[in-house]
């Protein structure tokens, strides 16, 4: 246990969400005092049940400034994870709503930090800040942080996060009491992720389909299967988030930096590995008529290793997949 977190008053926005709930568990183990806020649009109180008695949980809407201000007041560290997120269809069909709501939440939290002089902030950014043009081949070179400029994100979600990074870099220069960390989270997966077929991301959706697969039905995958992605287990992401705040004792601004696992895996390989874990004979079917925006995504995490005292993911992909599959299986059985 690190003495850094013992008795720290910590706010987690989006605390009932995927990363937030996993972060909360780890911080409680480290002795922190937790306040968590969430509008429960995607977050689930069921994920917090073992922890709720030890947490100050508040259901609130961070699009309202007075609620953001109330959330931030009196804490030592804020992990700002709350965001309007979803699968690719959500980002494409509701681009305006996604950008508008994320800008509102970010600017309200940033303004509340200034008003209360809350001294330490972690900001969750994303690999969606990178231009699509650099990700148009399955073997596209790994993305480095400087690739975000000149800016050309393919989704409004990426534009919003890029504006958040720029805002915080300026704020840190203006306010001598403020320290910030910014991580571009890449391919996080694991327990408590959205498993909805319509709104979830690749790994939880594939697990969901495999668990509920009836004999003879096709396992339909959008695209060719040759597309590549990079994935990192959520426990390793959480470790990086916490280390980035600890690094604020040495640096006023930490990042923005890529936070993920290096290397890549094809969508076909993910499907095949999940089918193997299921123990079923499931035929994969690919819908090659579906539009592919990103053909290849891999990241260089050398900066994270440098800034976060040698941080590197500890969970290999197959182990993480098995753990995620079993967790989703338990959730579906309970439901």
C-alpha positions as CSV (number, residue, x, y, z in Angstrom):
1,X,0.0,0.0,0.0
2,X,1.3,3.4,-1.0
3,X,1.3,6.1,1.8
4,X,0.6,8.7,-0.9
5,X,-3.1,7.8,-1.1
6,X,-3.8,7.1,2.6
7,X,-6.6,9.5,3.8
8,X,-6.5,11.5,0.6
9,X,-9.9,13.0,-0.2
10,X,-10.5,11.9,-3.8
11,X,-13.3,12.7,-6.2
12,X,-14.1,10.4,-9.1
13,X,-16.4,11.8,-11.7
14,X,-18.0,8.9,-13.6
15,X,-17.4,6.9,-10.5
16,X,-20.1,4.3,-11.3
17,X,-18.7,3.7,-14.8
18,X,-16.3,1.1,-16.2
19,X,-12.9,2.7,-15.3
20,X,-14.3,4.7,-12.4
21,X,-15.6,1.6,-10.5
22,X,-12.3,-0.2,-11.0
23,X,-10.3,2.9,-9.9
24,X,-12.5,3.2,-6.8
25,X,-11.8,-0.3,-5.6
26,X,-8.1,0.3,-5.9
27,X,-8.1,3.6,-4.2
28,X,-10.1,2.2,-1.3
29,X,-7.6,-0.5,-0.9
30,X,-4.9,2.2,-0.7
31,X,-6.7,4.0,2.1
32,X,-8.2,6.9,0.2
33,X,-11.5,8.7,1.2
34,X,-13.7,8.6,-1.9
35,X,-16.5,10.8,-3.2
36,X,-18.0,9.5,-6.4
37,X,-20.4,11.3,-8.8
38,X,-22.3,9.8,-11.7
39,X,-25.6,10.5,-13.6
40,X,-26.0,6.7,-14.0
41,X,-26.7,7.0,-17.7
42,X,-24.1,4.2,-18.3
43,X,-22.7,3.7,-14.8
44,X,-24.3,1.0,-12.6
45,X,-24.7,1.1,-8.8
46,X,-24.5,-2.7,-8.8
47,X,-20.8,-2.4,-9.7
48,X,-20.3,-0.3,-6.5
49,X,-22.4,-2.5,-4.1
50,X,-19.4,-3.9,-2.2
51,X,-18.0,-0.4,-1.8
52,X,-21.0,1.9,-1.4
53,X,-21.0,1.9,2.4
54,X,-17.4,3.2,2.3
55,X,-18.0,5.9,-0.4
56,X,-19.8,9.3,-0.5
57,X,-21.8,8.6,-3.7
58,X,-23.8,11.3,-5.3
59,X,-26.0,11.0,-8.4
60,X,-25.7,14.3,-10.2
61,X,-25.5,16.1,-13.5
62,X,-22.2,17.7,-14.2
63,X,-23.7,19.7,-17.0
64,X,-25.1,21.9,-14.2
65,X,-22.4,24.1,-12.8
66,X,-23.7,24.2,-9.2
67,X,-23.6,20.4,-9.1
68,X,-20.1,20.3,-10.5
69,X,-19.0,22.9,-7.9
70,X,-20.6,20.9,-5.1
71,X,-18.8,17.7,-6.2
72,X,-15.3,19.3,-6.4
73,X,-15.5,21.3,-3.1
74,X,-13.3,20.0,-0.3
75,X,-11.3,17.3,-2.2
76,X,-7.5,16.9,-2.6
77,X,-7.5,15.1,-6.0
78,X,-10.0,14.8,-8.8
79,X,-10.1,12.0,-11.4
80,X,-12.3,13.5,-14.1
81,X,-13.5,10.4,-16.0
82,X,-17.1,11.5,-16.7
83,X,-17.9,11.7,-20.3
84,X,-20.6,11.1,-22.9
85,X,-19.2,7.9,-24.5
86,X,-20.4,4.9,-26.4
87,X,-19.7,2.6,-29.4
88,X,-18.8,3.9,-32.8
89,X,-22.5,4.2,-33.7
90,X,-23.2,6.5,-30.8
91,X,-20.3,8.8,-31.8
92,X,-21.5,8.9,-35.4
93,X,-25.2,9.2,-34.9
94,X,-25.0,11.7,-32.0
95,X,-21.9,13.7,-32.8
96,X,-23.4,17.0,-31.8
97,X,-24.8,15.8,-28.5
98,X,-21.5,14.0,-27.6
99,X,-19.4,17.1,-28.2
100,X,-21.9,19.5,-26.5
101,X,-22.3,17.5,-23.4
102,X,-18.6,16.7,-23.0
103,X,-17.7,20.3,-23.4
104,X,-20.3,21.3,-20.8
105,X,-19.1,18.7,-18.2
106,X,-15.4,19.5,-18.8
107,X,-15.8,23.3,-18.6
108,X,-17.9,23.1,-15.5
109,X,-15.4,20.8,-13.7
110,X,-12.5,23.1,-14.8
111,X,-14.3,26.2,-13.6
112,X,-15.2,24.5,-10.3
113,X,-11.5,23.6,-9.8
114,X,-10.5,27.3,-10.2
115,X,-13.2,28.5,-7.9
116,X,-12.3,26.0,-5.1
117,X,-8.5,25.9,-5.9
118,X,-8.7,22.1,-6.0
119,X,-5.0,21.3,-6.4
120,X,-4.6,18.1,-8.3
121,X,-6.5,16.9,-11.4
122,X,-6.3,13.8,-13.6
123,X,-8.0,14.2,-17.0
124,X,-9.1,11.2,-19.1
125,X,-8.3,11.8,-22.7
126,X,-8.4,9.3,-25.6
127,X,-6.7,7.9,-28.6
128,X,-9.5,9.4,-30.6
129,X,-7.6,12.7,-30.6
130,X,-5.3,11.3,-33.3
131,X,-6.0,11.9,-37.0
132,X,-7.8,9.1,-38.9
133,X,-5.3,9.6,-41.8
134,X,-2.5,8.0,-39.6
135,X,-4.6,4.9,-39.0
136,X,-5.6,3.8,-42.5
137,X,-3.5,0.6,-42.7
138,X,-3.6,-2.5,-40.5
139,X,0.1,-2.1,-40.0
140,X,0.1,1.7,-39.5
141,X,3.1,2.9,-37.5
142,X,2.5,3.3,-33.7
143,X,1.1,6.7,-32.8
144,X,3.2,9.0,-30.7
145,X,1.9,12.0,-28.7
146,X,3.1,14.6,-31.2
147,X,0.8,13.1,-33.9
148,X,-2.2,14.8,-32.4
149,X,-1.1,18.1,-34.1
150,X,-2.0,19.3,-36.6
151,X,-5.4,18.3,-35.3
152,X,-7.7,16.2,-37.4
153,X,-9.8,13.8,-35.2
154,X,-12.4,11.8,-37.1
155,X,-15.0,12.0,-34.3
156,X,-16.4,14.9,-32.3
157,X,-15.5,13.0,-29.2
158,X,-11.8,13.3,-30.1
159,X,-12.2,17.1,-30.7
160,X,-13.7,17.5,-27.3
161,X,-10.9,15.7,-25.6
162,X,-8.3,17.6,-27.5
163,X,-9.9,20.9,-26.4
164,X,-9.9,19.6,-22.8
165,X,-6.1,18.9,-23.0
166,X,-5.4,22.4,-24.4
167,X,-7.6,24.1,-21.7
168,X,-5.8,22.3,-18.9
169,X,-2.3,23.0,-20.2
170,X,-3.3,26.7,-20.3
171,X,-4.8,26.6,-16.8
172,X,-1.7,25.0,-15.3
173,X,0.4,27.9,-16.6
174,X,-2.1,30.4,-15.2
175,X,-2.5,29.0,-11.7
176,X,0.6,28.2,-9.7
177,X,-1.4,26.0,-7.2
178,X,-2.7,23.6,-9.9
179,X,-1.1,20.3,-11.1
180,X,-2.6,18.2,-13.9
181,X,-2.1,14.8,-15.5
182,X,-3.6,13.9,-18.9
183,X,-3.6,10.4,-20.3
184,X,-4.8,9.3,-23.7
185,X,-6.4,6.0,-22.7
186,X,-6.1,3.4,-25.4
187,X,-8.3,0.3,-25.7
188,X,-9.2,-0.2,-22.0
189,X,-11.2,-3.4,-21.4
190,X,-12.2,-5.5,-18.5
191,X,-14.9,-6.0,-15.7
192,X,-17.8,-3.5,-15.5
193,X,-17.6,-2.5,-19.2
194,X,-20.8,-1.9,-21.3
195,X,-21.9,-5.2,-22.8
196,X,-24.8,-3.9,-24.8
197,X,-24.7,-5.2,-28.4
198,X,-25.7,-1.7,-29.8
199,X,-23.5,0.6,-27.7
200,X,-20.6,-1.5,-26.4
201,X,-17.1,-1.9,-27.8
202,X,-15.5,-4.9,-29.4
203,X,-14.3,-7.1,-26.6
204,X,-17.4,-7.0,-24.3
205,X,-19.8,-7.2,-27.2
206,X,-17.9,-10.3,-28.6
207,X,-18.0,-11.9,-25.2
208,X,-21.7,-11.2,-24.8
209,X,-22.4,-12.7,-28.2
210,X,-20.3,-15.8,-27.5
211,X,-21.9,-16.5,-24.1
212,X,-25.5,-16.2,-25.5
213,X,-24.7,-17.9,-28.8
214,X,-27.2,-20.5,-30.0
215,X,-26.1,-23.3,-32.2
216,X,-26.4,-22.4,-35.9
217,X,-26.6,-18.6,-35.5
218,X,-23.9,-16.5,-37.2
219,X,-21.4,-14.5,-35.1
220,X,-21.6,-11.3,-37.2
221,X,-18.6,-8.9,-37.1
222,X,-18.6,-5.6,-38.9
223,X,-15.7,-5.2,-41.3
224,X,-13.1,-7.5,-42.8
225,X,-11.5,-8.8,-39.6
226,X,-8.1,-7.6,-40.7
227,X,-8.4,-4.3,-38.8
228,X,-6.0,-4.0,-35.9
229,X,-6.4,-2.5,-32.5
230,X,-4.4,-2.1,-29.2
231,X,-6.0,-3.2,-25.9
232,X,-5.0,-2.8,-22.3
233,X,-6.6,-4.5,-19.2
234,X,-8.3,-2.0,-16.9
235,X,-6.2,-2.9,-13.8
236,X,-3.1,-1.7,-15.7
237,X,-4.9,1.4,-16.8
238,X,-5.9,2.2,-13.2
239,X,-2.3,1.7,-12.1
240,X,-1.2,4.3,-14.8
241,X,-3.9,6.8,-13.7
242,X,-2.8,6.7,-10.1
243,X,0.9,6.8,-11.0
244,X,0.3,9.9,-13.1
245,X,-1.1,11.8,-10.1
246,X,1.8,10.6,-7.9
247,X,4.1,12.0,-10.6
248,X,2.7,15.5,-9.9
249,X,5.0,15.6,-6.9
250,X,7.8,15.8,-9.5
251,X,6.1,17.6,-12.4
252,X,3.4,20.3,-12.6
253,X,2.0,19.0,-15.9
254,X,2.2,15.2,-16.6
255,X,1.4,14.5,-20.2
256,X,-0.6,14.2,-22.3
257,X,0.7,10.7,-22.8
258,X,-0.5,7.5,-24.3
259,X,-1.7,5.0,-21.7
260,X,-2.2,1.5,-23.2
261,X,-0.5,-1.7,-24.3
262,X,2.0,-1.6,-27.2
263,X,1.5,-4.1,-30.0
264,X,-1.7,-4.9,-31.9
265,X,-4.2,-7.6,-32.5
266,X,-6.6,-8.1,-35.4
267,X,-10.4,-8.0,-34.9
268,X,-10.5,-11.6,-36.4
269,X,-8.0,-12.7,-33.8
270,X,-10.1,-11.2,-31.0
271,X,-13.1,-13.1,-32.2
272,X,-11.2,-16.4,-32.5
273,X,-9.7,-16.1,-29.1
274,X,-13.1,-15.3,-27.5
275,X,-14.6,-18.3,-29.3
276,X,-11.8,-20.5,-28.0
277,X,-12.5,-19.3,-24.4
278,X,-16.2,-20.1,-24.8
279,X,-15.5,-23.7,-25.7
280,X,-18.1,-23.5,-28.4
281,X,-17.9,-24.1,-32.2
282,X,-19.0,-20.6,-33.3
283,X,-18.5,-19.7,-37.0
284,X,-17.4,-16.1,-37.5
285,X,-19.2,-14.1,-40.2
286,X,-17.8,-10.8,-41.5
287,X,-19.8,-7.9,-43.0
288,X,-17.3,-6.4,-45.3
289,X,-19.8,-3.8,-46.6
290,X,-19.6,-2.0,-43.2
291,X,-17.5,1.2,-43.4
292,X,-14.2,1.1,-41.6
293,X,-13.0,4.4,-40.2
294,X,-9.8,3.1,-38.5
295,X,-7.9,0.3,-40.2
296,X,-5.0,0.1,-37.8
297,X,-4.3,1.5,-34.3
298,X,-1.2,0.9,-32.3
299,X,0.5,3.3,-29.8
300,X,4.0,4.0,-28.6
301,X,4.0,4.2,-24.8
302,X,7.6,5.2,-24.3
303,X,6.5,8.6,-22.8
304,X,4.3,6.8,-20.2
305,X,7.3,4.7,-19.1
306,X,9.4,7.8,-18.7
307,X,6.8,9.9,-16.9
308,X,5.3,7.1,-14.7
309,X,8.5,5.6,-13.2
310,X,8.7,2.7,-15.6
311,X,5.0,1.9,-15.8
312,X,4.1,-1.0,-18.2
313,X,1.0,-3.3,-18.4
314,X,1.3,-6.5,-16.4
315,X,-1.7,-8.4,-17.8
316,X,-1.2,-10.3,-21.0
317,X,-4.0,-10.2,-23.5
318,X,-5.2,-13.8,-23.2
319,X,-5.4,-13.6,-19.4
320,X,-7.3,-10.3,-19.6
321,X,-9.7,-11.8,-22.1
322,X,-10.4,-14.8,-19.9
323,X,-11.0,-12.7,-16.9
324,X,-13.4,-10.4,-18.9
325,X,-15.3,-13.3,-20.4
326,X,-15.8,-14.9,-17.0
327,X,-17.0,-11.6,-15.5
328,X,-19.5,-11.0,-18.3
329,X,-20.7,-14.6,-18.0
330,X,-21.4,-14.0,-14.2
331,X,-23.2,-10.8,-14.9
332,X,-25.5,-12.4,-17.5
333,X,-26.2,-15.3,-15.3
334,X,-27.1,-13.0,-12.4
335,X,-29.4,-10.9,-14.7
